[in-house]
Amino acid sequence: MAAVYLTLLRHGICEGESEGRFIGQTEAPLTAQGKQELKAMALAGGYPAADAVFCSPLLRCKETAAILYPQLNSIELPDFREYFFGEYENKTPAELQKHELFHSWISGAPGVTPPFAESLTDFSARLTNTFALLIQGLLKTKTPHSVLITHGGVIMALMHRFALPEAQMHEWACMPGTGYTLRADLRLWMQGQKCEAVSIAPERGASIA
């Protein structure tokens, strides 16, 4: 087998998201709406069959895995948890308006990090290192198709770093319950640790342009 496939999926709608809260590593279960939408999407079809399912250890990802792939026991990979927002965790922009640093951070000022938050360097490092180990393991074991259920920020960061065609991080944003399928070819991986983005997920006739 020359290649393996890995689908990255964002968890369903969780508590706090509709309020615009910064839900990073805060435990926030799926809402009733989130569960209902995932079940409807699963019934509509388009999610790939999986030989293995990996997921973030946060509850919303484990619940999503149980709904979309009830026949498989998901394997938790702690490094694929979401970014930690520090003092901004579980707060809305309205609640942070009096924080001067917040305005610099939300506007994208370079080098600005929320108090006690994870640095972007550390966030990127844990994702990059673990993703590389995961792909190498899937290629070595020749696992045909795997699924990783994780978070929106994680997917954007991983696609920005590893996916071809290359695109800016925000261009890889995806809705709850959706994501992308990557094709990992041993030759391409060994040359530059890159994967080919081949389709969106769930796949209903759409592909990556």
Backbone torsions as a table, in degrees:
resi	resn	phi	psi	omega
1	MET	NA	124.1	-175.5
2	ALA	-87.0	-19.3	-174.5
3	ALA	-148.8	156.7	173.5
4	VAL	-128.3	163.0	-178.1
5	TYR	-121.1	140.0	178.6
6	LEU	-133.4	122.6	178.2
7	THR	-101.2	125.5	176.3
8	LEU	-96.9	122.4	-179.2
9	LEU	-123.2	137.3	174.4
10	ARG	-83.2	142.5	177.9
11	HIS	-62.1	167.1	177.7
12	GLY	-73.7	177.3	-178.6
13	ILE	-61.6	129.3	-179.0
14	CYS	-116.5	167.6	-179.8
15	GLU	-61.3	135.7	178.1
16	GLY	98.1	-23.2	-177.4
17	GLU	-66.8	-40.1	-178.2
18	SER	-66.5	-20.0	178.0
19	GLU	-90.2	-2.0	-179.6
20	GLY	76.5	21.7	-179.4
21	ARG	-72.7	151.4	175.5
22	PHE	-82.3	90.2	-177.5
23	ILE	-95.8	93.5	179.0
24	GLY	-97.0	-92.8	179.3
25	GLN	-98.7	9.7	171.9
26	THR	-66.4	135.1	176.6
27	GLU	-73.6	115.5	-178.7
28	ALA	-135.8	107.2	-178.5
29	PRO	-68.6	163.6	174.9
30	LEU	-62.6	144.9	173.6
31	THR	-79.0	167.9	175.9
32	ALA	-59.6	-39.7	177.8
33	GLN	-63.7	-42.2	179.7
34	GLY	-60.5	-43.6	178.7
35	LYS	-64.9	-43.7	-179.3
36	GLN	-62.4	-43.3	-179.4
37	GLU	-65.9	-39.7	178.6
38	LEU	-63.9	-41.0	179.0
39	LYS	-64.5	-39.8	178.5
40	ALA	-66.1	-40.8	178.9
41	MET	-66.3	-38.1	178.3
42	ALA	-64.7	-40.7	179.1
43	LEU	-66.5	-33.3	-179.8
44	ALA	-70.3	-19.1	177.4
45	GLY	85.5	173.6	178.2
46	GLY	109.4	-15.7	175.3
47	TYR	-77.8	138.9	-177.8
48	PRO	-72.1	148.8	169.7
49	ALA	-65.0	146.6	-175.1
50	ALA	-126.6	140.3	172.6
51	ASP	-90.8	-21.5	177.6
52	ALA	-153.6	144.5	178.0
53	VAL	-124.2	124.6	175.5
54	PHE	-111.6	154.8	178.6
55	CYS	-156.6	158.6	169.8
56	SER	-61.8	150.8	179.9
57	PRO	-76.6	-5.9	-179.0
58	LEU	-72.7	145.0	-169.9
59	LEU	-54.1	-41.9	-176.1
60	ARG	-62.5	-29.3	177.5
61	CYS	-78.6	-39.5	178.6
62	LYS	-66.0	-37.6	177.1
63	GLU	-66.2	-40.0	177.7
64	THR	-63.0	-43.9	178.7
65	ALA	-60.1	-40.2	-178.8
66	ALA	-67.1	-31.7	179.7
67	ILE	-78.3	-45.6	-174.9
68	LEU	-81.5	-31.6	-178.0
69	TYR	-133.2	63.7	-175.2
70	PRO	-65.1	-20.1	-176.9
71	GLN	-82.3	-8.8	-176.9
72	LEU	-120.1	143.8	172.6
73	ASN	-85.5	120.8	-178.5
74	SER	-75.4	147.6	178.9
75	ILE	-102.2	118.3	-176.8
76	GLU	-80.1	131.3	176.4
77	LEU	-122.0	100.8	-172.6
78	PRO	-56.2	-30.4	-176.7
79	ASP	-71.1	-9.9	177.7
80	PHE	-96.1	17.8	172.0
81	ARG	-71.3	163.6	-175.6
82	GLU	-71.5	167.4	175.1
83	TYR	-58.8	143.8	178.6
84	PHE	-97.5	119.1	-174.9
85	PHE	-87.1	5.2	177.5
86	GLY	60.7	-128.9	-178.3
87	GLU	-64.9	-16.7	-178.7
88	TYR	-89.0	-4.0	179.6
89	GLU	-56.2	133.0	173.7
90	ASN	63.3	21.7	177.7
91	LYS	-113.5	155.1	177.0
92	THR	-95.1	160.1	174.8
93	PRO	-55.8	-35.7	179.6
94	ALA	-62.8	-35.8	-179.5
95	GLU	-73.8	-13.9	-175.8
96	LEU	-109.6	6.8	-175.5
97	GLN	-60.6	-28.5	-178.9
98	LYS	-82.0	-6.0	179.8
99	HIS	-88.2	112.8	-177.8
100	GLU	-60.9	-38.7	-178.7
101	LEU	-64.7	-31.9	-178.6
102	PHE	-58.5	-42.1	-177.3
103	HIS	-65.9	-36.3	176.9
104	SER	-68.5	-41.8	-178.1
105	TRP	-66.8	-46.8	-175.8
106	ILE	-69.0	-23.2	178.4
107	SER	-85.6	-3.1	175.8
108	GLY	86.7	22.3	178.6
109	ALA	-59.8	131.4	-177.5
110	PRO	-63.7	140.1	175.5
111	GLY	78.0	4.4	-178.9
112	VAL	-95.8	127.2	-179.8
113	THR	-129.4	139.2	176.2
114	PRO	-57.2	149.6	179.5
115	PRO	-54.8	130.2	177.7
116	PHE	64.5	13.3	178.6
117	ALA	-82.3	166.5	175.0
118	GLU	-72.3	137.0	176.4
119	SER	-73.3	151.3	178.9
120	LEU	-63.2	-30.4	177.5
121	THR	-64.5	-46.1	179.2
122	ASP	-66.6	-40.0	178.7
123	PHE	-59.8	-49.3	-179.6
124	SER	-63.4	-40.3	-177.2
125	ALA	-64.3	-45.2	-177.8
126	ARG	-67.4	-35.7	178.1
127	LEU	-69.0	-47.8	-176.3
128	THR	-61.8	-47.0	-177.6
129	ASN	-63.5	-45.3	-176.8
130	THR	-71.9	-37.4	178.7
131	PHE	-64.2	-41.3	178.3
132	ALA	-61.0	-42.5	177.8
133	LEU	-64.3	-38.6	179.8
134	LEU	-64.2	-49.9	179.8
135	ILE	-60.8	-43.7	179.3
136	GLN	-61.5	-39.0	178.4
137	GLY	-67.2	-40.5	179.5
138	LEU	-66.7	-39.5	177.4
139	LEU	-66.4	-40.8	-178.9
140	LYS	-65.9	-40.8	-178.8
141	THR	-87.3	-5.5	179.6
142	LYS	56.1	43.3	177.4
143	THR	-75.8	115.8	-170.7
144	PRO	-59.6	-51.6	-176.1
145	HIS	-146.4	122.9	179.8
146	SER	-121.0	162.2	178.3
147	VAL	-128.6	136.5	173.7
148	LEU	-117.9	115.2	179.3
149	ILE	-99.7	116.2	-172.6
150	THR	-145.1	-143.9	-169.7
151	HIS	-119.6	160.4	-178.1
152	GLY	-58.4	-45.3	179.6
153	GLY	-64.9	-37.2	178.8
154	VAL	-66.0	-44.9	-179.0
155	ILE	-62.7	-44.3	179.8
156	MET	-60.4	-43.4	-179.1
157	ALA	-65.7	-42.8	-179.2
158	LEU	-67.3	-43.1	180.0
159	MET	-65.7	-38.9	178.9
160	HIS	-62.3	-39.1	-177.3
161	ARG	-81.0	-39.2	-168.0
162	PHE	-112.6	-17.2	-169.1
163	ALA	-87.7	144.2	167.7
164	LEU	-119.4	132.4	6.0
165	PRO	-71.0	152.7	-179.2
166	GLU	-75.1	145.3	178.7
167	ALA	-153.1	161.4	177.4
168	GLN	-66.2	155.4	-174.7
169	MET	-56.1	-45.4	-176.1
170	HIS	-65.5	-21.2	179.6
171	GLU	-72.2	-13.1	178.7
172	TRP	-98.4	11.7	177.3
173	ALA	-60.6	144.4	-179.6
174	CYS	-142.1	155.4	-178.9
175	MET	-79.1	161.1	176.6
176	PRO	-54.7	136.5	178.8
177	GLY	81.7	3.3	-179.6
178	THR	-123.1	175.1	179.3
179	GLY	175.5	-145.7	-173.6
180	TYR	-141.5	150.5	174.0
181	THR	-106.8	130.1	178.9
182	LEU	-108.4	143.4	173.9
183	ARG	-108.2	118.9	-179.4
184	ALA	-103.5	111.4	179.1
185	ASP	-103.0	132.5	-175.5
186	LEU	-56.9	-42.6	-178.8
187	ARG	-64.1	-48.5	-179.5
188	LEU	-65.0	-38.5	-179.7
189	TRP	-65.4	-42.8	-178.5
190	MET	-68.8	-28.2	-179.4
191	GLN	-74.5	-40.3	-175.1
192	GLY	-155.6	17.5	-177.4
193	GLN	49.2	57.7	177.1
194	LYS	-126.3	151.8	175.9
195	CYS	-124.5	152.3	179.1
196	GLU	-91.1	123.6	174.4
197	ALA	-79.2	116.0	-171.6
198	VAL	-107.8	-23.9	-179.7
199	SER	-164.7	163.9	170.5
200	ILE	-86.8	165.1	178.4
201	ALA	-136.3	140.1	-3.8
202	PRO	-64.9	146.4	-173.8
203	GLU	-89.2	118.6	177.8
204	ARG	-131.9	55.7	178.5
205	GLY	87.2	2.3	-179.0
206	ALA	-99.8	148.6	177.8
207	SER	-136.6	168.0	176.9
208	ILE	-76.9	124.7	-178.5
209	ALA	-71.5	NA	NA
